[in-house]
């Protein structure tokens, strides 16, 4: 196994193509529509131009979901509505094509791959593509012990990076990390809590639909795990070993490697957002390659996205995981790419600019006929001192000044 050099990973992550972003923004002003009238589609198109390095944008033709599956020792405390053996059962359901992620992926034109990192089952009879990256069965109970050894974290992280490479090399042009594992929102909440400086009450959610008694057990587990996590805050690998799991470590490696490979990522729920926070600690520029597909009801998810400065595209209260929420956002990205690339410009369409502007020699609306501007006053068609003149764009409207809602500095 290769050793993991975080400094080298940091150096390999570059910013998206700013020149392509600029060209995309300029083209938006030329299209046959008022500037800003397509709302977030315009922002998404500019983001896509940057991550694709092209304007006009290329169509998204091969989105790919990769589901990282793993069990968690903390689930033995009864922090989920379902027993741990359900994870293995759901892996087989995905492979059979009967899970929600399969249905939504077919609608979005996306592929689905599931990878076992730490399912507490041998998964006998499944293809090697599913099982060959397995690190261990389940993980340690993070409220009282480490989830993994440091070596196991590195193994899982590098497996995630290898999977990202394989998918990009196979032609994927949009990656979606999915999650599958009973109890996985508990380590996700711990990671978010420690990385956003929040306590258990601020990050705990209902996960799989837990009742009040289960919520109390889960809150106590997160509280105790946060005490241990704070001691590992200075090192992302130690943090994943203390409070994560092999599936979360692999997802983190997947996200960072996608950025290195200059491939856009659509984040799903709280688990992928928690891994994104860890990835931000490793290479803060990587966040420029990620979008938030949706917002779940989990409080930790909102906390993570706020820290990442990512605005979710959808809020349908989905909490399933698997990549389902992100898949619902894929048509929005496809629409953004298509409108920028395929719409006509106003010049091409022969469409005039905005009507209703008064002639240059017309008096002000509140002036009487024959009134003239006082000596020394500006002419009626001159902008006030210090004002910026309207650009010569289709429909005569300025851009509303919005970008893609991203912060330049997330360090």
C-alpha positions as CSV (number, residue, x, y, z in Angstrom):
1,X,0.0,0.0,0.0
2,X,1.3,3.5,-0.9
3,X,1.8,5.9,2.0
4,X,-0.6,8.9,2.2
5,X,1.1,12.3,1.8
6,X,-1.5,15.0,2.6
7,X,0.9,17.8,1.7
8,X,1.3,16.3,-1.8
9,X,-2.5,16.0,-2.2
10,X,-2.9,19.7,-1.2
11,X,-0.5,20.7,-3.9
12,X,-2.2,18.7,-6.6
13,X,-5.6,20.3,-6.2
14,X,-6.0,23.3,-8.5
15,X,-8.7,25.9,-9.0
16,X,-11.3,25.5,-11.8
17,X,-10.7,27.4,-15.0
18,X,-11.4,31.1,-14.3
19,X,-11.1,32.1,-18.0
20,X,-13.9,29.6,-18.9
21,X,-16.0,31.0,-16.1
22,X,-15.6,34.6,-17.4
23,X,-16.5,33.5,-20.9
24,X,-19.6,31.7,-19.6
25,X,-20.7,34.8,-17.7
26,X,-20.2,37.0,-20.8
27,X,-22.2,34.6,-22.9
28,X,-25.0,34.7,-20.4
29,X,-25.3,38.4,-21.0
30,X,-25.5,37.8,-24.8
31,X,-28.2,35.1,-24.8
32,X,-31.8,35.9,-25.9
33,X,-33.2,36.6,-22.4
34,X,-32.9,39.2,-19.7
35,X,-29.7,38.8,-17.7
36,X,-30.3,36.8,-14.6
37,X,-33.8,35.6,-15.7
38,X,-32.8,31.9,-15.5
39,X,-31.8,32.3,-11.9
40,X,-29.6,29.6,-10.5
41,X,-29.3,27.9,-13.8
42,X,-27.1,30.7,-14.9
43,X,-24.9,30.4,-11.8
44,X,-24.7,26.6,-12.3
45,X,-23.7,27.1,-15.9
46,X,-20.8,29.4,-14.9
47,X,-19.7,26.9,-12.3
48,X,-19.9,24.1,-14.9
49,X,-17.8,26.1,-17.4
50,X,-15.1,26.5,-14.7
51,X,-15.0,22.8,-13.8
52,X,-15.2,21.6,-17.4
53,X,-12.7,24.2,-18.6
54,X,-15.0,25.0,-21.5
55,X,-17.5,27.7,-22.5
56,X,-20.0,26.9,-24.0
57,X,-20.4,24.0,-21.6
58,X,-20.4,20.4,-22.7
59,X,-23.5,18.3,-22.0
60,X,-23.3,16.0,-18.9
61,X,-23.4,12.6,-20.5
62,X,-22.1,10.1,-17.9
63,X,-23.0,10.9,-14.3
64,X,-21.9,8.1,-12.0
65,X,-23.0,7.2,-8.4
66,X,-20.5,5.3,-6.2
67,X,-22.1,4.0,-3.0
68,X,-19.6,3.4,-0.1
69,X,-21.0,0.8,2.2
70,X,-20.0,0.1,5.7
71,X,-21.2,-0.8,9.2
72,X,-20.4,1.0,12.4
73,X,-19.8,-0.4,15.8
74,X,-21.8,2.4,17.4
75,X,-24.9,0.9,15.8
76,X,-24.7,-1.8,18.5
77,X,-25.9,0.8,21.0
78,X,-29.2,1.0,19.3
79,X,-28.8,4.4,17.7
80,X,-30.7,3.4,14.5
81,X,-34.3,2.2,13.8
82,X,-32.8,-0.8,12.0
83,X,-30.4,-3.6,13.0
84,X,-26.9,-3.7,11.5
85,X,-27.6,-6.7,9.3
86,X,-29.8,-4.5,7.1
87,X,-26.7,-3.0,5.5
88,X,-25.7,-6.3,3.8
89,X,-29.3,-6.8,2.7
90,X,-29.4,-3.4,1.1
91,X,-26.1,-3.9,-0.7
92,X,-27.7,-6.9,-2.4
93,X,-30.8,-4.9,-3.2
94,X,-28.8,-2.2,-4.9
95,X,-27.0,-4.8,-6.9
96,X,-30.3,-6.3,-7.9
97,X,-31.5,-2.9,-9.2
98,X,-34.4,-2.6,-6.8
99,X,-33.3,0.3,-4.5
100,X,-34.4,3.9,-4.7
101,X,-31.0,4.9,-6.0
102,X,-31.4,2.5,-9.0
103,X,-34.8,3.9,-9.9
104,X,-33.6,7.6,-9.7
105,X,-30.3,6.8,-11.5
106,X,-32.2,5.3,-14.4
107,X,-34.3,8.5,-14.7
108,X,-31.2,10.7,-14.5
109,X,-29.2,8.5,-17.0
110,X,-26.6,7.7,-14.3
111,X,-24.6,4.6,-13.5
112,X,-24.6,3.0,-10.0
113,X,-21.7,1.2,-8.4
114,X,-21.6,-0.1,-4.8
115,X,-18.4,-0.8,-2.9
116,X,-18.0,-2.7,0.4
117,X,-15.5,-1.0,2.7
118,X,-16.7,-2.3,6.1
119,X,-20.0,-4.2,5.8
120,X,-20.3,-6.6,8.8
121,X,-20.8,-9.5,6.5
122,X,-18.6,-11.6,4.1
123,X,-21.1,-10.8,1.2
124,X,-20.2,-14.2,-0.3
125,X,-20.9,-14.6,-3.9
126,X,-20.8,-10.9,-4.8
127,X,-18.5,-9.7,-7.6
128,X,-14.9,-8.7,-6.8
129,X,-15.7,-5.2,-8.0
130,X,-17.9,-4.9,-4.9
131,X,-15.7,-6.6,-2.3
132,X,-12.1,-6.2,-3.2
133,X,-11.7,-2.9,-1.4
134,X,-13.0,-4.2,1.9
135,X,-10.9,-2.9,4.8
136,X,-12.6,-4.8,7.7
137,X,-15.9,-5.8,9.0
138,X,-17.7,-2.9,10.8
139,X,-15.7,-0.4,12.9
140,X,-14.9,0.3,16.5
141,X,-17.5,1.9,18.8
142,X,-16.5,5.6,18.5
143,X,-17.9,6.6,21.8
144,X,-15.4,4.5,23.7
145,X,-12.7,3.4,21.1
146,X,-11.3,4.3,17.7
147,X,-13.2,3.4,14.6
148,X,-10.1,2.3,12.7
149,X,-6.3,2.2,13.0
150,X,-4.4,4.8,11.1
151,X,-3.3,2.2,8.6
152,X,-6.9,1.2,7.9
153,X,-7.8,4.8,7.3
154,X,-5.0,5.2,4.8
155,X,-6.1,2.0,3.1
156,X,-9.7,3.1,2.8
157,X,-8.7,6.7,1.7
158,X,-6.5,5.3,-1.0
159,X,-9.2,2.9,-2.1
160,X,-11.6,5.8,-2.5
161,X,-9.0,7.7,-4.6
162,X,-8.5,4.6,-6.8
163,X,-12.2,4.3,-7.3
164,X,-12.4,8.0,-8.4
165,X,-9.6,7.4,-10.8
166,X,-11.3,4.4,-12.3
167,X,-14.6,6.1,-12.8
168,X,-13.0,9.2,-14.4
169,X,-10.8,7.0,-16.6
170,X,-14.0,5.1,-17.7
171,X,-15.6,8.4,-18.8
172,X,-17.6,9.7,-15.9
173,X,-18.1,13.5,-16.2
174,X,-20.0,14.0,-12.9
175,X,-19.4,12.0,-9.7
176,X,-22.0,11.4,-6.9
177,X,-20.8,9.8,-3.6
178,X,-23.6,7.7,-2.0
179,X,-23.6,6.1,1.4
180,X,-25.1,2.9,2.8
181,X,-24.7,1.8,6.3
182,X,-26.9,1.4,9.4
183,X,-25.8,4.0,12.0
184,X,-23.6,6.0,9.6
185,X,-25.3,9.4,10.5
186,X,-23.8,9.1,14.0
187,X,-20.1,9.3,13.0
188,X,-21.1,11.9,10.4
189,X,-22.7,14.0,13.1
190,X,-19.5,13.6,15.2
191,X,-17.3,14.7,12.3
192,X,-19.5,17.7,11.6
193,X,-19.8,18.6,15.3
194,X,-16.0,18.7,15.9
195,X,-15.2,20.5,12.6
196,X,-17.8,23.2,13.1
197,X,-17.3,23.5,16.9
198,X,-20.9,22.4,17.7
199,X,-22.1,20.1,20.5
200,X,-24.2,16.9,20.2
201,X,-27.5,18.7,20.6
202,X,-26.7,21.0,17.6
203,X,-25.9,18.2,15.2
204,X,-28.0,15.2,16.1
205,X,-30.9,14.2,13.8
206,X,-33.5,11.5,13.5
207,X,-31.5,9.6,11.0
208,X,-33.5,6.5,9.9
209,X,-36.6,7.7,11.7
210,X,-35.7,7.0,15.3
211,X,-38.0,7.4,18.3
212,X,-37.3,9.6,21.4
213,X,-35.6,6.8,23.4
214,X,-33.3,6.0,20.5
215,X,-32.6,9.7,20.1
216,X,-31.4,9.9,23.7
217,X,-29.0,7.0,23.2
218,X,-27.7,8.5,20.0
219,X,-27.2,11.9,21.6
220,X,-25.2,10.3,24.4
221,X,-23.1,8.4,21.9
222,X,-22.4,11.6,19.9
223,X,-21.5,13.5,23.0
224,X,-19.0,10.9,24.2
225,X,-17.5,10.5,20.7
226,X,-17.1,14.3,20.4
227,X,-15.0,14.3,23.5
228,X,-12.6,11.8,21.9
229,X,-12.8,13.5,18.5
230,X,-11.6,16.9,19.8
231,X,-8.3,15.3,20.8
232,X,-7.7,14.3,17.1
233,X,-8.8,17.6,15.5
234,X,-5.3,18.6,14.3
235,X,-4.9,15.7,11.9
236,X,-7.6,14.6,9.3
237,X,-6.3,11.0,9.2
238,X,-6.3,10.7,13.0
239,X,-9.8,12.2,13.1
240,X,-11.1,9.6,10.6
241,X,-9.4,6.9,12.6
242,X,-10.9,8.2,15.9
243,X,-14.4,9.1,14.8
244,X,-15.1,8.0,11.2
245,X,-15.2,4.6,9.5
246,X,-13.7,2.9,6.4
247,X,-16.7,4.0,4.3
248,X,-16.3,7.6,5.4
249,X,-12.5,7.5,4.9
250,X,-13.0,6.1,1.4
251,X,-15.6,8.8,0.6
252,X,-13.1,11.5,1.7
253,X,-10.4,10.1,-0.6
254,X,-12.9,9.9,-3.4
255,X,-13.8,13.6,-3.1
256,X,-10.2,14.8,-2.9
257,X,-9.1,12.7,-5.8
258,X,-12.1,13.9,-7.9
259,X,-10.8,17.4,-7.4
260,X,-7.3,16.4,-8.4
261,X,-8.7,14.9,-11.5
262,X,-10.7,18.1,-12.3
263,X,-14.0,16.3,-12.2
264,X,-17.1,17.8,-10.7
265,X,-18.9,16.2,-7.7
266,X,-22.5,16.5,-6.6
267,X,-22.6,15.9,-2.9
268,X,-25.6,14.0,-1.5
269,X,-26.5,14.0,2.2
270,X,-25.0,14.4,5.6
271,X,-22.5,11.6,5.3
272,X,-20.9,13.0,2.1
273,X,-21.0,16.5,3.5
274,X,-19.2,15.3,6.7
275,X,-16.5,13.7,4.5
276,X,-16.3,17.0,2.4
277,X,-15.5,18.9,5.6
278,X,-12.6,16.5,6.3
279,X,-11.5,16.8,2.6
280,X,-11.6,20.6,3.0
281,X,-9.1,20.3,5.8
282,X,-6.8,18.3,3.5
283,X,-7.1,20.6,0.4
284,X,-9.4,23.6,0.8
285,X,-9.4,24.3,-3.0
286,X,-11.2,21.0,-3.5
287,X,-14.5,22.6,-2.4
288,X,-14.5,24.5,-5.7
289,X,-15.1,21.2,-7.5
290,X,-18.1,20.2,-5.4
291,X,-21.8,21.2,-5.4
292,X,-24.4,20.4,-2.7
293,X,-27.2,18.4,-4.5
294,X,-29.8,18.8,-1.7
295,X,-30.4,19.5,2.0
296,X,-31.6,16.7,4.3
297,X,-33.5,17.3,7.6
298,X,-30.3,16.3,9.5
299,X,-29.1,19.4,11.5
300,X,-25.5,18.4,10.9
301,X,-26.0,18.6,7.1
302,X,-27.0,22.3,7.3
303,X,-24.0,23.0,9.6
304,X,-21.6,21.3,7.2
305,X,-22.9,23.1,4.1
306,X,-22.7,26.4,5.9
307,X,-19.1,25.8,6.7
308,X,-18.3,24.7,3.2
309,X,-20.2,27.8,1.8
310,X,-22.3,25.5,-0.4
311,X,-25.9,26.3,-1.1
312,X,-28.0,23.1,-1.7
313,X,-29.9,22.9,-5.1
314,X,-32.9,21.2,-3.6
315,X,-34.7,20.8,-0.3
316,X,-37.2,17.9,-0.6
317,X,-36.6,16.6,3.0
318,X,-35.0,13.4,1.6
319,X,-32.9,11.5,4.2
320,X,-32.4,8.2,2.5
321,X,-28.8,8.6,1.4
322,X,-27.5,6.3,-1.3
323,X,-27.0,9.4,-3.6
324,X,-30.8,9.8,-4.1
325,X,-31.0,13.5,-3.3
326,X,-28.1,14.4,-5.5
327,X,-29.6,12.4,-8.4
328,X,-32.7,14.6,-8.3
329,X,-30.5,17.6,-8.9
330,X,-28.8,16.1,-12.0
331,X,-31.4,17.4,-14.4
332,X,-30.8,20.9,-13.1
333,X,-27.1,20.6,-14.0
334,X,-28.0,19.2,-17.4
335,X,-30.4,22.1,-18.0
336,X,-27.8,24.6,-16.9
337,X,-25.3,23.2,-19.4
338,X,-27.8,23.0,-22.2
339,X,-29.2,26.5,-21.9
340,X,-25.7,28.1,-21.9
341,X,-24.6,26.0,-24.9
342,X,-27.7,25.8,-27.0
343,X,-29.6,29.0,-26.6
344,X,-29.3,31.6,-29.3
345,X,-27.7,35.0,-28.7
346,X,-29.9,38.1,-29.2
347,X,-27.8,38.9,-32.3
348,X,-28.2,35.5,-33.8
349,X,-32.0,35.6,-33.1
350,X,-32.4,39.1,-34.4
351,X,-34.0,40.2,-31.1
352,X,-34.0,43.9,-30.2
353,X,-33.0,45.3,-26.8
354,X,-35.4,46.4,-24.1
355,X,-38.1,48.7,-25.3
356,X,-39.6,51.7,-23.5
357,X,-36.4,53.8,-23.1
358,X,-37.2,57.5,-23.9
359,X,-35.5,59.2,-26.8
360,X,-32.2,61.0,-25.8
361,X,-33.8,64.5,-26.4
362,X,-37.0,63.7,-24.4
363,X,-37.6,65.9,-21.3
364,X,-37.8,64.3,-17.8
365,X,-41.1,62.6,-17.0
366,X,-42.0,65.3,-14.4
367,X,-40.9,68.3,-16.6
368,X,-43.3,70.7,-18.3
369,X,-43.0,71.2,-22.0
370,X,-40.4,73.7,-22.8
371,X,-38.4,73.1,-19.6
372,X,-34.7,73.1,-20.0
373,X,-31.9,71.8,-17.8
374,X,-30.5,74.5,-15.5
375,X,-27.1,75.8,-16.3
376,X,-24.4,73.4,-15.1
377,X,-26.9,70.5,-14.6
378,X,-26.2,67.2,-16.4
379,X,-28.1,66.4,-19.6
380,X,-31.2,64.3,-19.2
381,X,-29.6,61.2,-20.7
382,X,-26.4,61.4,-18.7
383,X,-26.0,59.1,-15.7
384,X,-25.6,60.8,-12.2
385,X,-22.0,61.4,-11.1
386,X,-20.4,58.2,-9.9
387,X,-23.0,56.0,-11.5
388,X,-22.1,53.1,-13.8
389,X,-23.7,53.2,-17.2
390,X,-25.9,50.3,-18.3
391,X,-23.9,47.8,-20.3
392,X,-24.8,47.2,-24.0
393,X,-26.4,43.8,-23.4
394,X,-29.5,42.1,-24.7
395,X,-32.7,43.5,-23.3
396,X,-30.7,46.4,-21.8
397,X,-30.5,44.9,-18.3
398,X,-27.5,44.5,-16.1
399,X,-26.6,41.2,-14.5
400,X,-27.9,41.0,-10.9
401,X,-24.4,40.6,-9.7
402,X,-24.9,37.0,-8.5
403,X,-22.1,34.5,-8.9
404,X,-22.4,30.8,-8.1
405,X,-22.7,31.6,-4.3
406,X,-19.3,30.4,-3.5
407,X,-16.7,31.9,-1.1
408,X,-13.2,32.5,-2.5
409,X,-11.6,31.6,0.7
410,X,-12.6,28.6,2.7
411,X,-9.4,27.9,4.4
